[in-house]
Amino acid sequence: MQNFYSIPFSFEDLLGKRNTGLKVPTQVSIHQHISLIITTQLGDFRFDPTYGCKIWEVDFVVPSNLNAWKDDIKVSLEQAIRAHEHRIEQIERFIVKVEKGDPTGEKRIHQRLQIDISGKVRGTIQNFTYTEYLYF
């Protein structure tokens, strides 16, 4: 199993010649990279304007049609992950759910976006699962 550099990268560990925390296993690295794609707005990475997703373009939009809003986010996420995360060989499940309100009863949270991805790690027989919750 290959090890990849952690996000965020610890320059302190590198300069101090401590190799603890510099590298993480493949599964953790894929999780970190997908989280980075999700939290990056399109156009923020000037060397590749397609890196990121459009969640942050619709963050403060009050959707007139919640299903169309959810489908738009799902398409954007799926395109971004397929284009930029090449270590997932086949995505078997890609689900985006939107729930009104917060299950904890918090009044200031209006929508909860749940992202579920599952597939296989390229070149191995390892299963990969990813779940993320975003609150709007």
PEZI-V426223 format. One line per field, one symbol per residue. ss: DSSP state (H for helix, E for strand, L for the rest). phi: phi as a letter, one per 30 degrees, with the letter a starting at -180 (. if undefined). burial: I if it has 24 or more other ideal C-beta (glycine too) atoms within 12 Angstrom, else O. A space follows every 50 residues. Layout:
ss = ???
phi = ???
burial = ???
This chain:
ss = LLEEELLLLLHHHHHLLLLLLLEEEHHHHHHHHHHHHHHLELLLLLLLLL LLEHHHHLLLLLLLLHHHHHHHHHHHHHHHHHHHLLLEEEEEEEEEEEEE LLLLLLLLLLEEEEEEEEEEELLLLLEEEEEEEEEL
phi = .dccddcddcddddddhccdidcbdeedddeddddddddcdejdcddbdd djbceddcecdcddbddddddddddddddddddccddcdbddbbbbcbcd icddidddccbccccbbbabdeibcddbbbbbcbcc
burial = OOOOOOOOOOOOOOOOOOOOOOOIOIIIIIIIIIIIIIIIOIOOOOOOOO IIIIIIOIOOOOOOOOOOIIOIIIOIIIOIIOOIIOIIOOIOOIOIOIOO OOOOOOOOOOIOIIIOIOIOIOOOOOOIOIOIOIOI
